[in-house]
Amino acid sequence: SSWFRECTSTPKFTRQTASSCLFPLIRSSLVNGLKSIGGPWKNLYLVATAEHIGVREARRIKGLYTVTSDDLINGKRHEDAVCRVNFGVDVHSLNQEEENSQNRSYSRGITSQPYDIPLRSLISKDIGNLMMAGRNISGDFISFSSYRVTGNAAKLGEEAGKHAAESILNNNKHMI
């Protein structure tokens, strides 16, 4: 539509244009499209979207285990591993001044070793029968910058689904 062309053609795509342009686009295209299907989608609402395009930080649960920077520095292994991470630390700056600095280091000087993500980091510590996968598992800021990539997220989703299905088949609702 014309409002979207106006927003995206501005010289500087800002926080305000992201909020005023992308939110209506997502709401009209995605949310309203799903609501029109009805059934489980009939009461769907969009609560929030990222304030900036390209934001890598995400909300994360508090799991039975929290993946930490120590895990990736030491190449920690777990008996209940569901994913082996090989991607290094990739912290993008939280402010523009640091991002534009000639001295920026996405690795933050941290050398990582391949490490495991345990199933426990996918399972909520505080809410029963809740499991997450992908970027929103239980982890600290530094480890998140390593495990957040698509390949890991896909593997975590596959493992979460597999574990949930096994729990249902075994009639063990407390496993998820």
OpenMM code with the backbone's topology and positions (N, CA, C; nanometers):
from openmm import Vec3, app, unit

residues = "SER SER TRP PHE ARG GLU CYS THR SER THR PRO LYS PHE THR ARG GLN THR ALA SER SER CYS LEU PHE PRO LEU ILE ARG SER SER LEU VAL ASN GLY LEU LYS SER ILE GLY GLY PRO TRP LYS ASN LEU TYR LEU VAL ALA THR ALA GLU HIS ILE GLY VAL ARG GLU ALA ARG ARG ILE LYS GLY LEU TYR THR VAL THR SER ASP ASP LEU ILE ASN GLY LYS ARG HIS GLU ASP ALA VAL CYS ARG VAL ASN PHE GLY VAL ASP VAL HIS SER LEU ASN GLN GLU GLU GLU ASN SER GLN ASN ARG SER TYR SER ARG GLY ILE THR SER GLN PRO TYR ASP ILE PRO LEU ARG SER LEU ILE SER LYS ASP ILE GLY ASN LEU MET MET ALA GLY ARG ASN ILE SER GLY ASP PHE ILE SER PHE SER SER TYR ARG VAL THR GLY ASN ALA ALA LYS LEU GLY GLU GLU ALA GLY LYS HIS ALA ALA GLU SER ILE LEU ASN ASN ASN LYS HIS MET ILE".split()
positions = [
    Vec3(0.0836, -0.1196, 0.0000),
    Vec3(0.0000, 0.0000, 0.0000),
    Vec3(0.0877, 0.1254, 0.0000),
    Vec3(0.0270, 0.2400, -0.0193),
    Vec3(0.1032, 0.3646, -0.0308),
    Vec3(0.1726, 0.4025, 0.0995),
    Vec3(0.1107, 0.3769, 0.2155),
    Vec3(0.1747, 0.4127, 0.3429),
    Vec3(0.3029, 0.3325, 0.3625),
    Vec3(0.3060, 0.2069, 0.3145),
    Vec3(0.4273, 0.1267, 0.3294),
    Vec3(0.5381, 0.1797, 0.2378),
    Vec3(0.5046, 0.2165, 0.1151),
    Vec3(0.6042, 0.2741, 0.0239),
    Vec3(0.6607, 0.4034, 0.0810),
    Vec3(0.5739, 0.4863, 0.1390),
    Vec3(0.6195, 0.6112, 0.2003),
    Vec3(0.7182, 0.5848, 0.3132),
    Vec3(0.6866, 0.4894, 0.3987),
    Vec3(0.7727, 0.4599, 0.5135),
    Vec3(0.9075, 0.4040, 0.4707),
    Vec3(0.9073, 0.3110, 0.3788),
    Vec3(1.0327, 0.2450, 0.3417),
    Vec3(1.1174, 0.3278, 0.2471),
    Vec3(1.0609, 0.4311, 0.1888),
    Vec3(1.1401, 0.5146, 0.0985),
    Vec3(1.2030, 0.6341, 0.1705),
    Vec3(1.1791, 0.6476, 0.3008),
    Vec3(1.2402, 0.7577, 0.3744),
    Vec3(1.3909, 0.7364, 0.3804),
    Vec3(1.4693, 0.8445, 0.3799),
    Vec3(1.6147, 0.8300, 0.3798),
    Vec3(1.6684, 0.7558, 0.5026),
    Vec3(1.6036, 0.7750, 0.6154),
    Vec3(1.6510, 0.7100, 0.7373),
    Vec3(1.5344, 0.6332, 0.7992),
    Vec3(1.5419, 0.5022, 0.7933),
    Vec3(1.4370, 0.4170, 0.8494),
    Vec3(1.4599, 0.4112, 0.9995),
    Vec3(1.3816, 0.4836, 1.0766),
    Vec3(1.4056, 0.5025, 1.2198),
    Vec3(1.3136, 0.4152, 1.3054),
    Vec3(1.3336, 0.4250, 1.4352),
    Vec3(1.2487, 0.3549, 1.5309),
    Vec3(1.1023, 0.3941, 1.5109),
    Vec3(1.0797, 0.5231, 1.4883),
    Vec3(0.9430, 0.5701, 1.4707),
    Vec3(0.8817, 0.5141, 1.3433),
    Vec3(0.9588, 0.5141, 1.2329),
    Vec3(0.9019, 0.4599, 1.1097),
    Vec3(0.8821, 0.3097, 1.1211),
    Vec3(0.9697, 0.2414, 1.1931),
    Vec3(0.9511, 0.0971, 1.2129),
    Vec3(0.8211, 0.0713, 1.2876),
    Vec3(0.7974, 0.1475, 1.3937),
    Vec3(0.6750, 0.1292, 1.4710),
    Vec3(0.5514, 0.1672, 1.3913),
    Vec3(0.5572, 0.2795, 1.3206),
    Vec3(0.4386, 0.3259, 1.2502),
    Vec3(0.4138, 0.2523, 1.1199),
    Vec3(0.5153, 0.1898, 1.0621),
    Vec3(0.4982, 0.1204, 0.9347),
    Vec3(0.4895, -0.0303, 0.9486),
    Vec3(0.5819, -0.0882, 1.0209),
    Vec3(0.5869, -0.2333, 1.0263),
    Vec3(0.4752, -0.2934, 1.1101),
    Vec3(0.4422, -0.2298, 1.2224),
    Vec3(0.3370, -0.2839, 1.3077),
    Vec3(0.2045, -0.2955, 1.2315),
    Vec3(0.1591, -0.1909, 1.1610),
    Vec3(0.0347, -0.2056, 1.0845),
    Vec3(0.0455, -0.3105, 0.9740),
    Vec3(0.1610, -0.3200, 0.9121),
    Vec3(0.1793, -0.4194, 0.8068),
    Vec3(0.1661, -0.5604, 0.8635),
    Vec3(0.2338, -0.5854, 0.9748),
    Vec3(0.2269, -0.7174, 1.0372),
    Vec3(0.0842, -0.7463, 1.0825),
    Vec3(0.0218, -0.6460, 1.1447),
    Vec3(-0.1142, -0.6659, 1.1941),
    Vec3(-0.2104, -0.6938, 1.0792),
    Vec3(-0.2044, -0.6139, 0.9737),
    Vec3(-0.3005, -0.6319, 0.8659),
    Vec3(-0.2741, -0.7589, 0.7856),
    Vec3(-0.1504, -0.7883, 0.7585),
    Vec3(-0.1202, -0.9038, 0.6743),
    Vec3(-0.1222, -1.0350, 0.7511),
    Vec3(-0.0442, -1.0430, 0.8536),
    Vec3(-0.0264, -1.1694, 0.9236),
    Vec3(-0.1380, -1.1974, 1.0238),
    Vec3(-0.1553, -1.1079, 1.1187),
    Vec3(-0.2524, -1.1321, 1.2256),
    Vec3(-0.3946, -1.1405, 1.1713),
    Vec3(-0.4339, -1.0448, 1.0911),
    Vec3(-0.5708, -1.0481, 1.0380),
    Vec3(-0.5928, -1.1670, 0.9450),
    Vec3(-0.4886, -1.2043, 0.8726),
    Vec3(-0.4991, -1.3221, 0.7864),
    Vec3(-0.5228, -1.4484, 0.8676),
    Vec3(-0.4481, -1.4644, 0.9750),
    Vec3(-0.4668, -1.5817, 1.0607),
    Vec3(-0.6014, -1.5778, 1.1325),
    Vec3(-0.6413, -1.4584, 1.1796),
    Vec3(-0.7710, -1.4470, 1.2480),
    Vec3(-0.8862, -1.4854, 1.1551),
    Vec3(-0.8713, -1.4532, 1.0259),
    Vec3(-0.9787, -1.4834, 0.9310),
    Vec3(-0.9963, -1.6349, 0.9113),
    Vec3(-0.8951, -1.7132, 0.9438),
    Vec3(-0.9050, -1.8590, 0.9352),
    Vec3(-0.9980, -1.9116, 1.0438),
    Vec3(-0.9991, -1.8409, 1.1579),
    Vec3(-1.0835, -1.8822, 1.2696),
    Vec3(-1.0211, -1.9942, 1.3495),
    Vec3(-1.1049, -2.0744, 1.4123),
    Vec3(-1.0551, -2.1866, 1.4928),
    Vec3(-0.9586, -2.1385, 1.5998),
    Vec3(-0.8407, -2.2013, 1.6094),
    Vec3(-0.7466, -2.1628, 1.7151),
    Vec3(-0.6893, -2.0225, 1.6966),
    Vec3(-0.7060, -1.9653, 1.5782),
    Vec3(-0.6501, -1.8328, 1.5487),
    Vec3(-0.7479, -1.7184, 1.5760),
    Vec3(-0.8730, -1.7479, 1.6074),
    Vec3(-0.9760, -1.6436, 1.6130),
    Vec3(-0.9472, -1.5337, 1.7154),
    Vec3(-0.8769, -1.5643, 1.8242),
    Vec3(-0.8488, -1.4647, 1.9272),
    Vec3(-0.7035, -1.4190, 1.9287),
    Vec3(-0.6341, -1.4342, 1.8171),
    Vec3(-0.4932, -1.3976, 1.8072),
    Vec3(-0.4759, -1.2461, 1.8137),
    Vec3(-0.3778, -1.2007, 1.8923),
    Vec3(-0.3453, -1.0589, 1.9025),
    Vec3(-0.1951, -1.0410, 1.8965),
    Vec3(-0.1509, -0.9339, 1.8360),
    Vec3(-0.0100, -0.8986, 1.8331),
    Vec3(0.0152, -0.8009, 1.9469),
    Vec3(0.1004, -0.8384, 2.0388),
    Vec3(0.1267, -0.7571, 2.1560),
    Vec3(0.2414, -0.6604, 2.1315),
    Vec3(0.3491, -0.7080, 2.0683),
    Vec3(0.4660, -0.6229, 2.0491),
    Vec3(0.5513, -0.6752, 1.9341),
    Vec3(0.6332, -0.5878, 1.8800),
    Vec3(0.7337, -0.6249, 1.7817),
    Vec3(0.8646, -0.5588, 1.8243),
    Vec3(0.9744, -0.6005, 1.7643),
    Vec3(1.1034, -0.5393, 1.7972),
    Vec3(1.1005, -0.3913, 1.7612),
    Vec3(1.1686, -0.3098, 1.8403),
    Vec3(1.1721, -0.1667, 1.8142),
    Vec3(1.2654, -0.1305, 1.7001),
    Vec3(1.3619, -0.2158, 1.6723),
    Vec3(1.4606, -0.1878, 1.5681),
    Vec3(1.4712, -0.3069, 1.4739),
    Vec3(1.4954, -0.2788, 1.3503),
    Vec3(1.5208, -0.3851, 1.2542),
    Vec3(1.6600, -0.4408, 1.2820),
    Vec3(1.6764, -0.5727, 1.2760),
    Vec3(1.8058, -0.6353, 1.2972),
    Vec3(1.8426, -0.6559, 1.4424),
    Vec3(1.7470, -0.6413, 1.5337),
    Vec3(1.7747, -0.6626, 1.6753),
    Vec3(1.8033, -0.8107, 1.6967),
    Vec3(1.9135, -0.8394, 1.7603),
    Vec3(1.9510, -0.9783, 1.7829),
    Vec3(1.9161, -1.0251, 1.9239),
    Vec3(1.8964, -0.9339, 2.0142),
    Vec3(1.8610, -0.9690, 2.1517),
    Vec3(1.7154, -1.0144, 2.1551),
    Vec3(1.6834, -1.1070, 2.2447),
    Vec3(1.5468, -1.1584, 2.2547),
    Vec3(1.5148, -1.1902, 2.4003),
    Vec3(1.3867, -1.2034, 2.4275),
    Vec3(1.3458, -1.2479, 2.5604),
    Vec3(1.3815, -1.3954, 2.5741),
    Vec3(1.4151, -1.4350, 2.6967),
    Vec3(1.4513, -1.5739, 2.7209),
    Vec3(1.3854, -1.6224, 2.8500),
    Vec3(1.3518, -1.7514, 2.8520),
    Vec3(1.2917, -1.8081, 2.9730),
    Vec3(1.3984, -1.8339, 3.0781),
    Vec3(1.3531, -1.8577, 3.2009),
    Vec3(1.4404, -1.9102, 3.3059),
    Vec3(1.4154, -2.0598, 3.3055),
    Vec3(1.5144, -2.1334, 3.2621),
    Vec3(1.4985, -2.2774, 3.2498),
    Vec3(1.5524, -2.3542, 3.3685),
    Vec3(1.5395, -2.4841, 3.3597),
    Vec3(1.5948, -2.5717, 3.4621),
    Vec3(1.7471, -2.5626, 3.4621),
    Vec3(1.8038, -2.5191, 3.3499),
    Vec3(1.9476, -2.4952, 3.3385),
    Vec3(1.9650, -2.3694, 3.2550),
    Vec3(2.0619, -2.2868, 3.2885),
    Vec3(2.0918, -2.1667, 3.2102),
    Vec3(2.2273, -2.1841, 3.1430),
    Vec3(2.2277, -2.1781, 3.0104),
    Vec3(2.3527, -2.1852, 2.9345),
    Vec3(2.4276, -2.0544, 2.9599),
    Vec3(2.5566, -2.0637, 2.9923),
    Vec3(2.6345, -1.9449, 3.0273),
    Vec3(2.7590, -1.9320, 2.9409),
    Vec3(2.8230, -1.8176, 2.9533),
    Vec3(2.9485, -1.7952, 2.8812),
    Vec3(3.0539, -1.8966, 2.9247),
    Vec3(3.0503, -1.9402, 3.0492),
    Vec3(3.1444, -2.0436, 3.0950),
    Vec3(3.1267, -2.1728, 3.0156),
    Vec3(3.0023, -2.2058, 2.9794),
    Vec3(2.9769, -2.3266, 2.9002),
    Vec3(3.0507, -2.3214, 2.7673),
    Vec3(3.0424, -2.2077, 2.7000),
    Vec3(3.1053, -2.2006, 2.5680),
    Vec3(3.2559, -2.1815, 2.5765),
    Vec3(3.3038, -2.1157, 2.6789),
    Vec3(3.4491, -2.0999, 2.6969),
    Vec3(3.5142, -2.2353, 2.7262),
    Vec3(3.4453, -2.3167, 2.8080),
    Vec3(3.5002, -2.4453, 2.8506),
    Vec3(3.4548, -2.5639, 2.7662),
    Vec3(3.3700, -2.5413, 2.6672),
    Vec3(3.3205, -2.6511, 2.5845),
    Vec3(3.2424, -2.7539, 2.6652),
    Vec3(3.1506, -2.7043, 2.7483),
    Vec3(3.0754, -2.7898, 2.8417),
    Vec3(2.9925, -2.8955, 2.7674),
    Vec3(2.9948, -3.0176, 2.8215),
    Vec3(2.9155, -3.1291, 2.7693),
    Vec3(2.8066, -3.1630, 2.8714),
    Vec3(2.6924, -3.2125, 2.8231),
    Vec3(2.5803, -3.2492, 2.9101),
    Vec3(2.5255, -3.3850, 2.8672),
    Vec3(2.4853, -3.4650, 2.9635),
    Vec3(2.4252, -3.5951, 2.9326),
    Vec3(2.2934, -3.5793, 2.8585),
    Vec3(2.2210, -3.4720, 2.8848),
    Vec3(2.0921, -3.4500, 2.8193),
    Vec3(2.1041, -3.3503, 2.7030),
    Vec3(2.2186, -3.3500, 2.6359),
    Vec3(2.2423, -3.2564, 2.5250),
    Vec3(2.1424, -3.2792, 2.4116),
    Vec3(2.0901, -3.1697, 2.3589),
    Vec3(2.0001, -3.1766, 2.2435),
    Vec3(2.0595, -3.1051, 2.1226),
    Vec3(2.1686, -3.0308, 2.1434),
    Vec3(2.2307, -2.9570, 2.0346),
    Vec3(2.3770, -2.9305, 2.0696),
    Vec3(2.4639, -2.9428, 1.9724),
    Vec3(2.6060, -2.9103, 1.9882),
    Vec3(2.6304, -2.7817, 1.9112),
    Vec3(2.6738, -2.6762, 1.9804),
    Vec3(2.6928, -2.5442, 1.9199),
    Vec3(2.8390, -2.5260, 1.8808),
    Vec3(2.8603, -2.4844, 1.7569),
    Vec3(2.9957, -2.4591, 1.7065),
    Vec3(3.0176, -2.3138, 1.6673),
    Vec3(2.9126, -2.2329, 1.6718),
    Vec3(2.9205, -2.0926, 1.6320),
    Vec3(2.9839, -2.0110, 1.7441),
    Vec3(3.0745, -1.9222, 1.7105),
    Vec3(3.1436, -1.8412, 1.8108),
    Vec3(3.0590, -1.7277, 1.8654),
    Vec3(3.1172, -1.6517, 1.9553),
    Vec3(3.0512, -1.5348, 2.0146),
    Vec3(3.0373, -1.4279, 1.9073),
    Vec3(2.9187, -1.3695, 1.8969),
    Vec3(2.8895, -1.2690, 1.7941),
    Vec3(2.7989, -1.1616, 1.8546),
    Vec3(2.8551, -1.0825, 1.9468),
    Vec3(2.7786, -0.9778, 2.0143),
    Vec3(2.7793, -0.8530, 1.9280),
    Vec3(2.6618, -0.8083, 1.8913),
    Vec3(2.6498, -0.6816, 1.8206),
    Vec3(2.6205, -0.5739, 1.9238),
    Vec3(2.6714, -0.4575, 1.9004),
    Vec3(2.6647, -0.3498, 1.9985),
    Vec3(2.5221, -0.3125, 2.0334),
    Vec3(2.5079, -0.2664, 2.1562),
    Vec3(2.3778, -0.2217, 2.2026),
    Vec3(2.3577, -0.0727, 2.1793),
    Vec3(2.4637, -0.0039, 2.1318),
    Vec3(2.4472, 0.1381, 2.0988),
    Vec3(2.5244, 0.1695, 1.9704),
    Vec3(2.4790, 0.2700, 1.8994),
    Vec3(2.5341, 0.3039, 1.7686),
    Vec3(2.6797, 0.3482, 1.7757),
    Vec3(2.7156, 0.4213, 1.8806),
    Vec3(2.8535, 0.4699, 1.8940),
    Vec3(2.9522, 0.3533, 1.8983),
    Vec3(2.9192, 0.2526, 1.9772),
    Vec3(3.0065, 0.1352, 1.9875),
    Vec3(3.0083, 0.0566, 1.8568),
    Vec3(2.8939, 0.0455, 1.7909),
    Vec3(2.8848, -0.0281, 1.6641),
    Vec3(2.9727, 0.0356, 1.5570),
    Vec3(2.9811, 0.1679, 1.5564),
    Vec3(3.0597, 0.2392, 1.4558),
    Vec3(3.2078, 0.2498, 1.4909),
    Vec3(3.2448, 0.2070, 1.6104),
    Vec3(3.3832, 0.2174, 1.6557),
    Vec3(3.4771, 0.1313, 1.5718),
    Vec3(3.5957, 0.1820, 1.5440),
    Vec3(3.6966, 0.1055, 1.4719),
    Vec3(3.7493, -0.0109, 1.5565),
    Vec3(3.7341, -0.0002, 1.6879),
    Vec3(3.7893, -0.1010, 1.7790),
    Vec3(3.6879, -0.2073, 1.8211),
    Vec3(3.5722, -0.2123, 1.7563),
    Vec3(3.4703, -0.3084, 1.7991),
    Vec3(3.5180, -0.4517, 1.7749),
    Vec3(3.4747, -0.5395, 1.8616),
    Vec3(3.5087, -0.6813, 1.8506),
    Vec3(3.3826, -0.7610, 1.8796),
    Vec3(3.3267, -0.8226, 1.7769),
    Vec3(3.2043, -0.8996, 1.7961),
    Vec3(3.2255, -1.0190, 1.8881),
    Vec3(3.3493, -1.0694, 1.8970),
    Vec3(3.3765, -1.1839, 1.9844),
    Vec3(3.3980, -1.1417, 2.1289),
    Vec3(3.4113, -1.0112, 2.1529),
    Vec3(3.4375, -0.9578, 2.2869),
    Vec3(3.5625, -1.0206, 2.3486),
    Vec3(3.6514, -1.0695, 2.2635),
    Vec3(3.7755, -1.1301, 2.3108),
    Vec3(3.7574, -1.2703, 2.3669),
    Vec3(3.6408, -1.3274, 2.3465),
    Vec3(3.6105, -1.4606, 2.4005),
    Vec3(3.6335, -1.5655, 2.2919),
    Vec3(3.7142, -1.6647, 2.3249),
    Vec3(3.7340, -1.7785, 2.2354),
    Vec3(3.6459, -1.8911, 2.2858),
    Vec3(3.5563, -1.9363, 2.2006),
    Vec3(3.4635, -2.0410, 2.2437),
    Vec3(3.5052, -2.1762, 2.1880),
    Vec3(3.4611, -2.2785, 2.2588),
    Vec3(3.4786, -2.4181, 2.2181),
    Vec3(3.3400, -2.4725, 2.1845),
    Vec3(3.3308, -2.5757, 2.1001),
    Vec3(3.1988, -2.6375, 2.0790),
    Vec3(3.1405, -2.6799, 2.2148),
    Vec3(3.0127, -2.6534, 2.2361),
    Vec3(2.9493, -2.6827, 2.3652),
    Vec3(2.8091, -2.7345, 2.3439),
    Vec3(2.7540, -2.7984, 2.4474),
    Vec3(2.6208, -2.8577, 2.4409),
    Vec3(2.5150, -2.7649, 2.4971),
    Vec3(2.3976, -2.7742, 2.4395),
    Vec3(2.2782, -2.7142, 2.4990),
    Vec3(2.1971, -2.8302, 2.5548),
    Vec3(2.1751, -2.8318, 2.6867),
    Vec3(2.0996, -2.9422, 2.7458),
    Vec3(1.9485, -2.9213, 2.7338),
    Vec3(1.8779, -3.0308, 2.7323),
    Vec3(1.7318, -3.0261, 2.7281),
    Vec3(1.6770, -2.9382, 2.8403),
    Vec3(1.7415, -2.9409, 2.9561),
    Vec3(1.6945, -2.8626, 3.0722),
    Vec3(1.6861, -2.7136, 3.0418),
    Vec3(1.7657, -2.6636, 2.9476),
    Vec3(1.7611, -2.5200, 2.9163),
    Vec3(1.6415, -2.4844, 2.8285),
    Vec3(1.5702, -2.5838, 2.7782),
    Vec3(1.4495, -2.5615, 2.7000),
    Vec3(1.3238, -2.5658, 2.7855),
    Vec3(1.3348, -2.6205, 2.9069),
    Vec3(1.2187, -2.6426, 2.9937),
    Vec3(1.2107, -2.5321, 3.0992),
    Vec3(1.0942, -2.4696, 3.1079),
    Vec3(1.0731, -2.3610, 3.2036),
    Vec3(1.0887, -2.4091, 3.3469),
    Vec3(1.1589, -2.3291, 3.4251),
    Vec3(1.1774, -2.3577, 3.5672),
    Vec3(1.0518, -2.3232, 3.6467),
    Vec3(0.9797, -2.2204, 3.6042),
    Vec3(0.8700, -2.1649, 3.6836),
    Vec3(0.7293, -2.1994, 3.6357),
    Vec3(0.7152, -2.2436, 3.5112),
    Vec3(0.5821, -2.2694, 3.4558),
    Vec3(0.5764, -2.4138, 3.4078),
    Vec3(0.4829, -2.4893, 3.4607),
    Vec3(0.4699, -2.6301, 3.4234),
    Vec3(0.4289, -2.6480, 3.2785),
    Vec3(0.4752, -2.7554, 3.2188),
    Vec3(0.4398, -2.7930, 3.0817),
    Vec3(0.4719, -2.6860, 2.9786),
    Vec3(0.5787, -2.6104, 3.0016),
    Vec3(0.6199, -2.5081, 2.9050),
    Vec3(0.7631, -2.5357, 2.8611),
    Vec3(0.7794, -2.5483, 2.7296),
    Vec3(0.9107, -2.5714, 2.6718),
    Vec3(0.9314, -2.4709, 2.5595),
    Vec3(1.0521, -2.4211, 2.5480),
    Vec3(1.0851, -2.3250, 2.4435),
    Vec3(1.1912, -2.3860, 2.3526),
    Vec3(1.2094, -2.3259, 2.2371),
    Vec3(1.3145, -2.3694, 2.1450),
    Vec3(1.3635, -2.2483, 2.0673),
    Vec3(1.4866, -2.2539, 2.0225),
    Vec3(1.5411, -2.1428, 1.9444),
    Vec3(1.6028, -2.0369, 2.0317),
    Vec3(1.5854, -1.9117, 1.9912),
    Vec3(1.6507, -1.7987, 2.0572),
    Vec3(1.6062, -1.7764, 2.2009),
    Vec3(1.4889, -1.8236, 2.2381),
    Vec3(1.4332, -1.7880, 2.3685),
    Vec3(1.4538, -1.8946, 2.4763),
    Vec3(1.5514, -1.9849, 2.4573),
    Vec3(1.5822, -2.0809, 2.5626),
    Vec3(1.6545, -2.0099, 2.6769),
    Vec3(1.6843, -2.0818, 2.7816),
    Vec3(1.7474, -2.0237, 2.8998),
    Vec3(1.8984, -2.0097, 2.8790),
    Vec3(1.9434, -1.8854, 2.8673),
    Vec3(2.0853, -1.8596, 2.8473),
    Vec3(2.1197, -1.7163, 2.8812),
    Vec3(2.2468, -1.6906, 2.9102),
    Vec3(2.2885, -1.5542, 2.9399),
    Vec3(2.3193, -1.4777, 2.8101),
    Vec3(2.3509, -1.3508, 2.8234),
    Vec3(2.3712, -1.2605, 2.7095),
    Vec3(2.4799, -1.3092, 2.6146),
    Vec3(2.5934, -1.3513, 2.6681),
    Vec3(2.7059, -1.3945, 2.5842),
    Vec3(2.6751, -1.5265, 2.5150),
    Vec3(2.6242, -1.6246, 2.5886),
    Vec3(2.5941, -1.7531, 2.5241),
    Vec3(2.4853, -1.7359, 2.4183),
    Vec3(2.3888, -1.6483, 2.4438),
    Vec3(2.2840, -1.6202, 2.3452),
    Vec3(2.3433, -1.5755, 2.2127),
    Vec3(2.4501, -1.4954, 2.2183),
    Vec3(2.5098, -1.4441, 2.0951),
    Vec3(2.5733, -1.5554, 2.0127),
    Vec3(2.5918, -1.6703, 2.0728),
    Vec3(2.6490, -1.7852, 2.0042),
    Vec3(2.5421, -1.8840, 1.9576),
    Vec3(2.4457, -1.9167, 2.0430),
    Vec3(2.3477, -2.0202, 2.0070),
    Vec3(2.2289, -1.9688, 1.9271),
    Vec3(2.2158, -1.8383, 1.9067),
    Vec3(2.0964, -1.7801, 1.8452),
    Vec3(2.0835, -1.8038, 1.6949),
    Vec3(2.1818, -1.8638, 1.6294),
    Vec3(2.1797, -1.8773, 1.4836),
    Vec3(2.0796, -1.9836, 1.4375),
    Vec3(2.0397, -1.9732, 1.3125),
    Vec3(1.9308, -2.0537, 1.2565),
    Vec3(1.9516, -2.2039, 1.2678),
    Vec3(2.0707, -2.2526, 1.2396),
    Vec3(2.0940, -2.3968, 1.2469),
    Vec3(2.0674, -2.4531, 1.3844),
    Vec3(2.1117, -2.3834, 1.4862),
    Vec3(2.0866, -2.4275, 1.6236),
    Vec3(1.9381, -2.4176, 1.6568),
    Vec3(1.8750, -2.3087, 1.6149),
    Vec3(1.7323, -2.2901, 1.6437),
    Vec3(1.6497, -2.4026, 1.5820),
    Vec3(1.6844, -2.4429, 1.4600),
    Vec3(1.6122, -2.5517, 1.3943),
    Vec3(1.6290, -2.6827, 1.4719),
    Vec3(1.7502, -2.7121, 1.5133),
    Vec3(1.7766, -2.8347, 1.5891),
    Vec3(1.7041, -2.8312, 1.7234),
    Vec3(1.7037, -2.7170, 1.7903),
    Vec3(1.6342, -2.7050, 1.9185),
    Vec3(1.4842, -2.7244, 1.9011),
    Vec3(1.4280, -2.6705, 1.7937),
    Vec3(1.2852, -2.6892, 1.7658),
    Vec3(1.2515, -2.8351, 1.7416),
    Vec3(1.3356, -2.9019, 1.6635),
    Vec3(1.3158, -3.0442, 1.6361),
    Vec3(1.3211, -3.1260, 1.7655),
    Vec3(1.4196, -3.0986, 1.8486),
    Vec3(1.4348, -3.1731, 1.9742),
    Vec3(1.3227, -3.1437, 2.0731),
    Vec3(1.2780, -3.0192, 2.0792),
    Vec3(1.1665, -2.9855, 2.1685),
    Vec3(1.0406, -3.0595, 2.1251),
    Vec3(1.0145, -3.0606, 1.9955),
    Vec3(0.8978, -3.1329, 1.9435),
    Vec3(0.9057, -3.2818, 1.9716),
    Vec3(1.0233, -3.3381, 1.9500),
    Vec3(1.0445, -3.4813, 1.9758),
    Vec3(1.0217, -3.5136, 2.1235),
    Vec3(1.0768, -3.4314, 2.2113),
    Vec3(1.0618, -3.4547, 2.3546),
    Vec3(0.9153, -3.4398, 2.3982),
    Vec3(0.8475, -3.3397, 2.3460),
    Vec3(0.7062, -3.3204, 2.3805),
    Vec3(0.6231, -3.4403, 2.3342),
    Vec3(0.6483, -3.4884, 2.2124),
    Vec3(0.5746, -3.6043, 2.1609),
    Vec3(0.6008, -3.7284, 2.2458),
    Vec3(0.7270, -3.7520, 2.2826),
    Vec3(0.7609, -3.8669, 2.3671),
    Vec3(0.6921, -3.8566, 2.5030),
    Vec3(0.6863, -3.7356, 2.5578),
    Vec3(0.6216, -3.7159, 2.6874),
    Vec3(0.4734, -3.7477, 2.6793),
    Vec3(0.4095, -3.7075, 2.5710),
    Vec3(0.2660, -3.7353, 2.5537),
    Vec3(0.2428, -3.8846, 2.5339),
    Vec3(0.3247, -3.9475, 2.4493),
    Vec3(0.3100, -4.0915, 2.4247),
    Vec3(0.3300, -4.1736, 2.5514),
    Vec3(0.4190, -4.1259, 2.6385),
    Vec3(0.4456, -4.1953, 2.7643),
    Vec3(0.3560, -4.1466, 2.8780),
    Vec3(0.2574, -4.0618, 2.8450),
    Vec3(0.1639, -4.0071, 2.9417),
    Vec3(0.2353, -3.9437, 3.0609),
    Vec3(0.3435, -3.8727, 3.0320),
    Vec3(0.4225, -3.8081, 3.1357),
    Vec3(0.4193, -3.6572, 3.1127),
    Vec3(0.3123, -3.5937, 3.1543),
    Vec3(0.2938, -3.4496, 3.1322),
    Vec3(0.3939, -3.3660, 3.2074),
    Vec3(0.4563, -3.4200, 3.3096),
    Vec3(0.5523, -3.3431, 3.3882),
    Vec3(0.6893, -3.3358, 3.3219),
    Vec3(0.7076, -3.4057, 3.2114),
    Vec3(0.8347, -3.4039, 3.1400),
    Vec3(0.8481, -3.2797, 3.0521),
    Vec3(0.7353, -3.2114, 3.0242),
    Vec3(0.7418, -3.0915, 2.9412),
    Vec3(0.6952, -2.9712, 3.0180),
] * unit.nanometer
topology = app.Topology()
chain = topology.addChain("A")
for resn in residues:
    res = topology.addResidue(resn, chain)
    for name in ("N", "CA", "C"):
        topology.addAtom(name, app.Element.getBySymbol(name[0]), res)
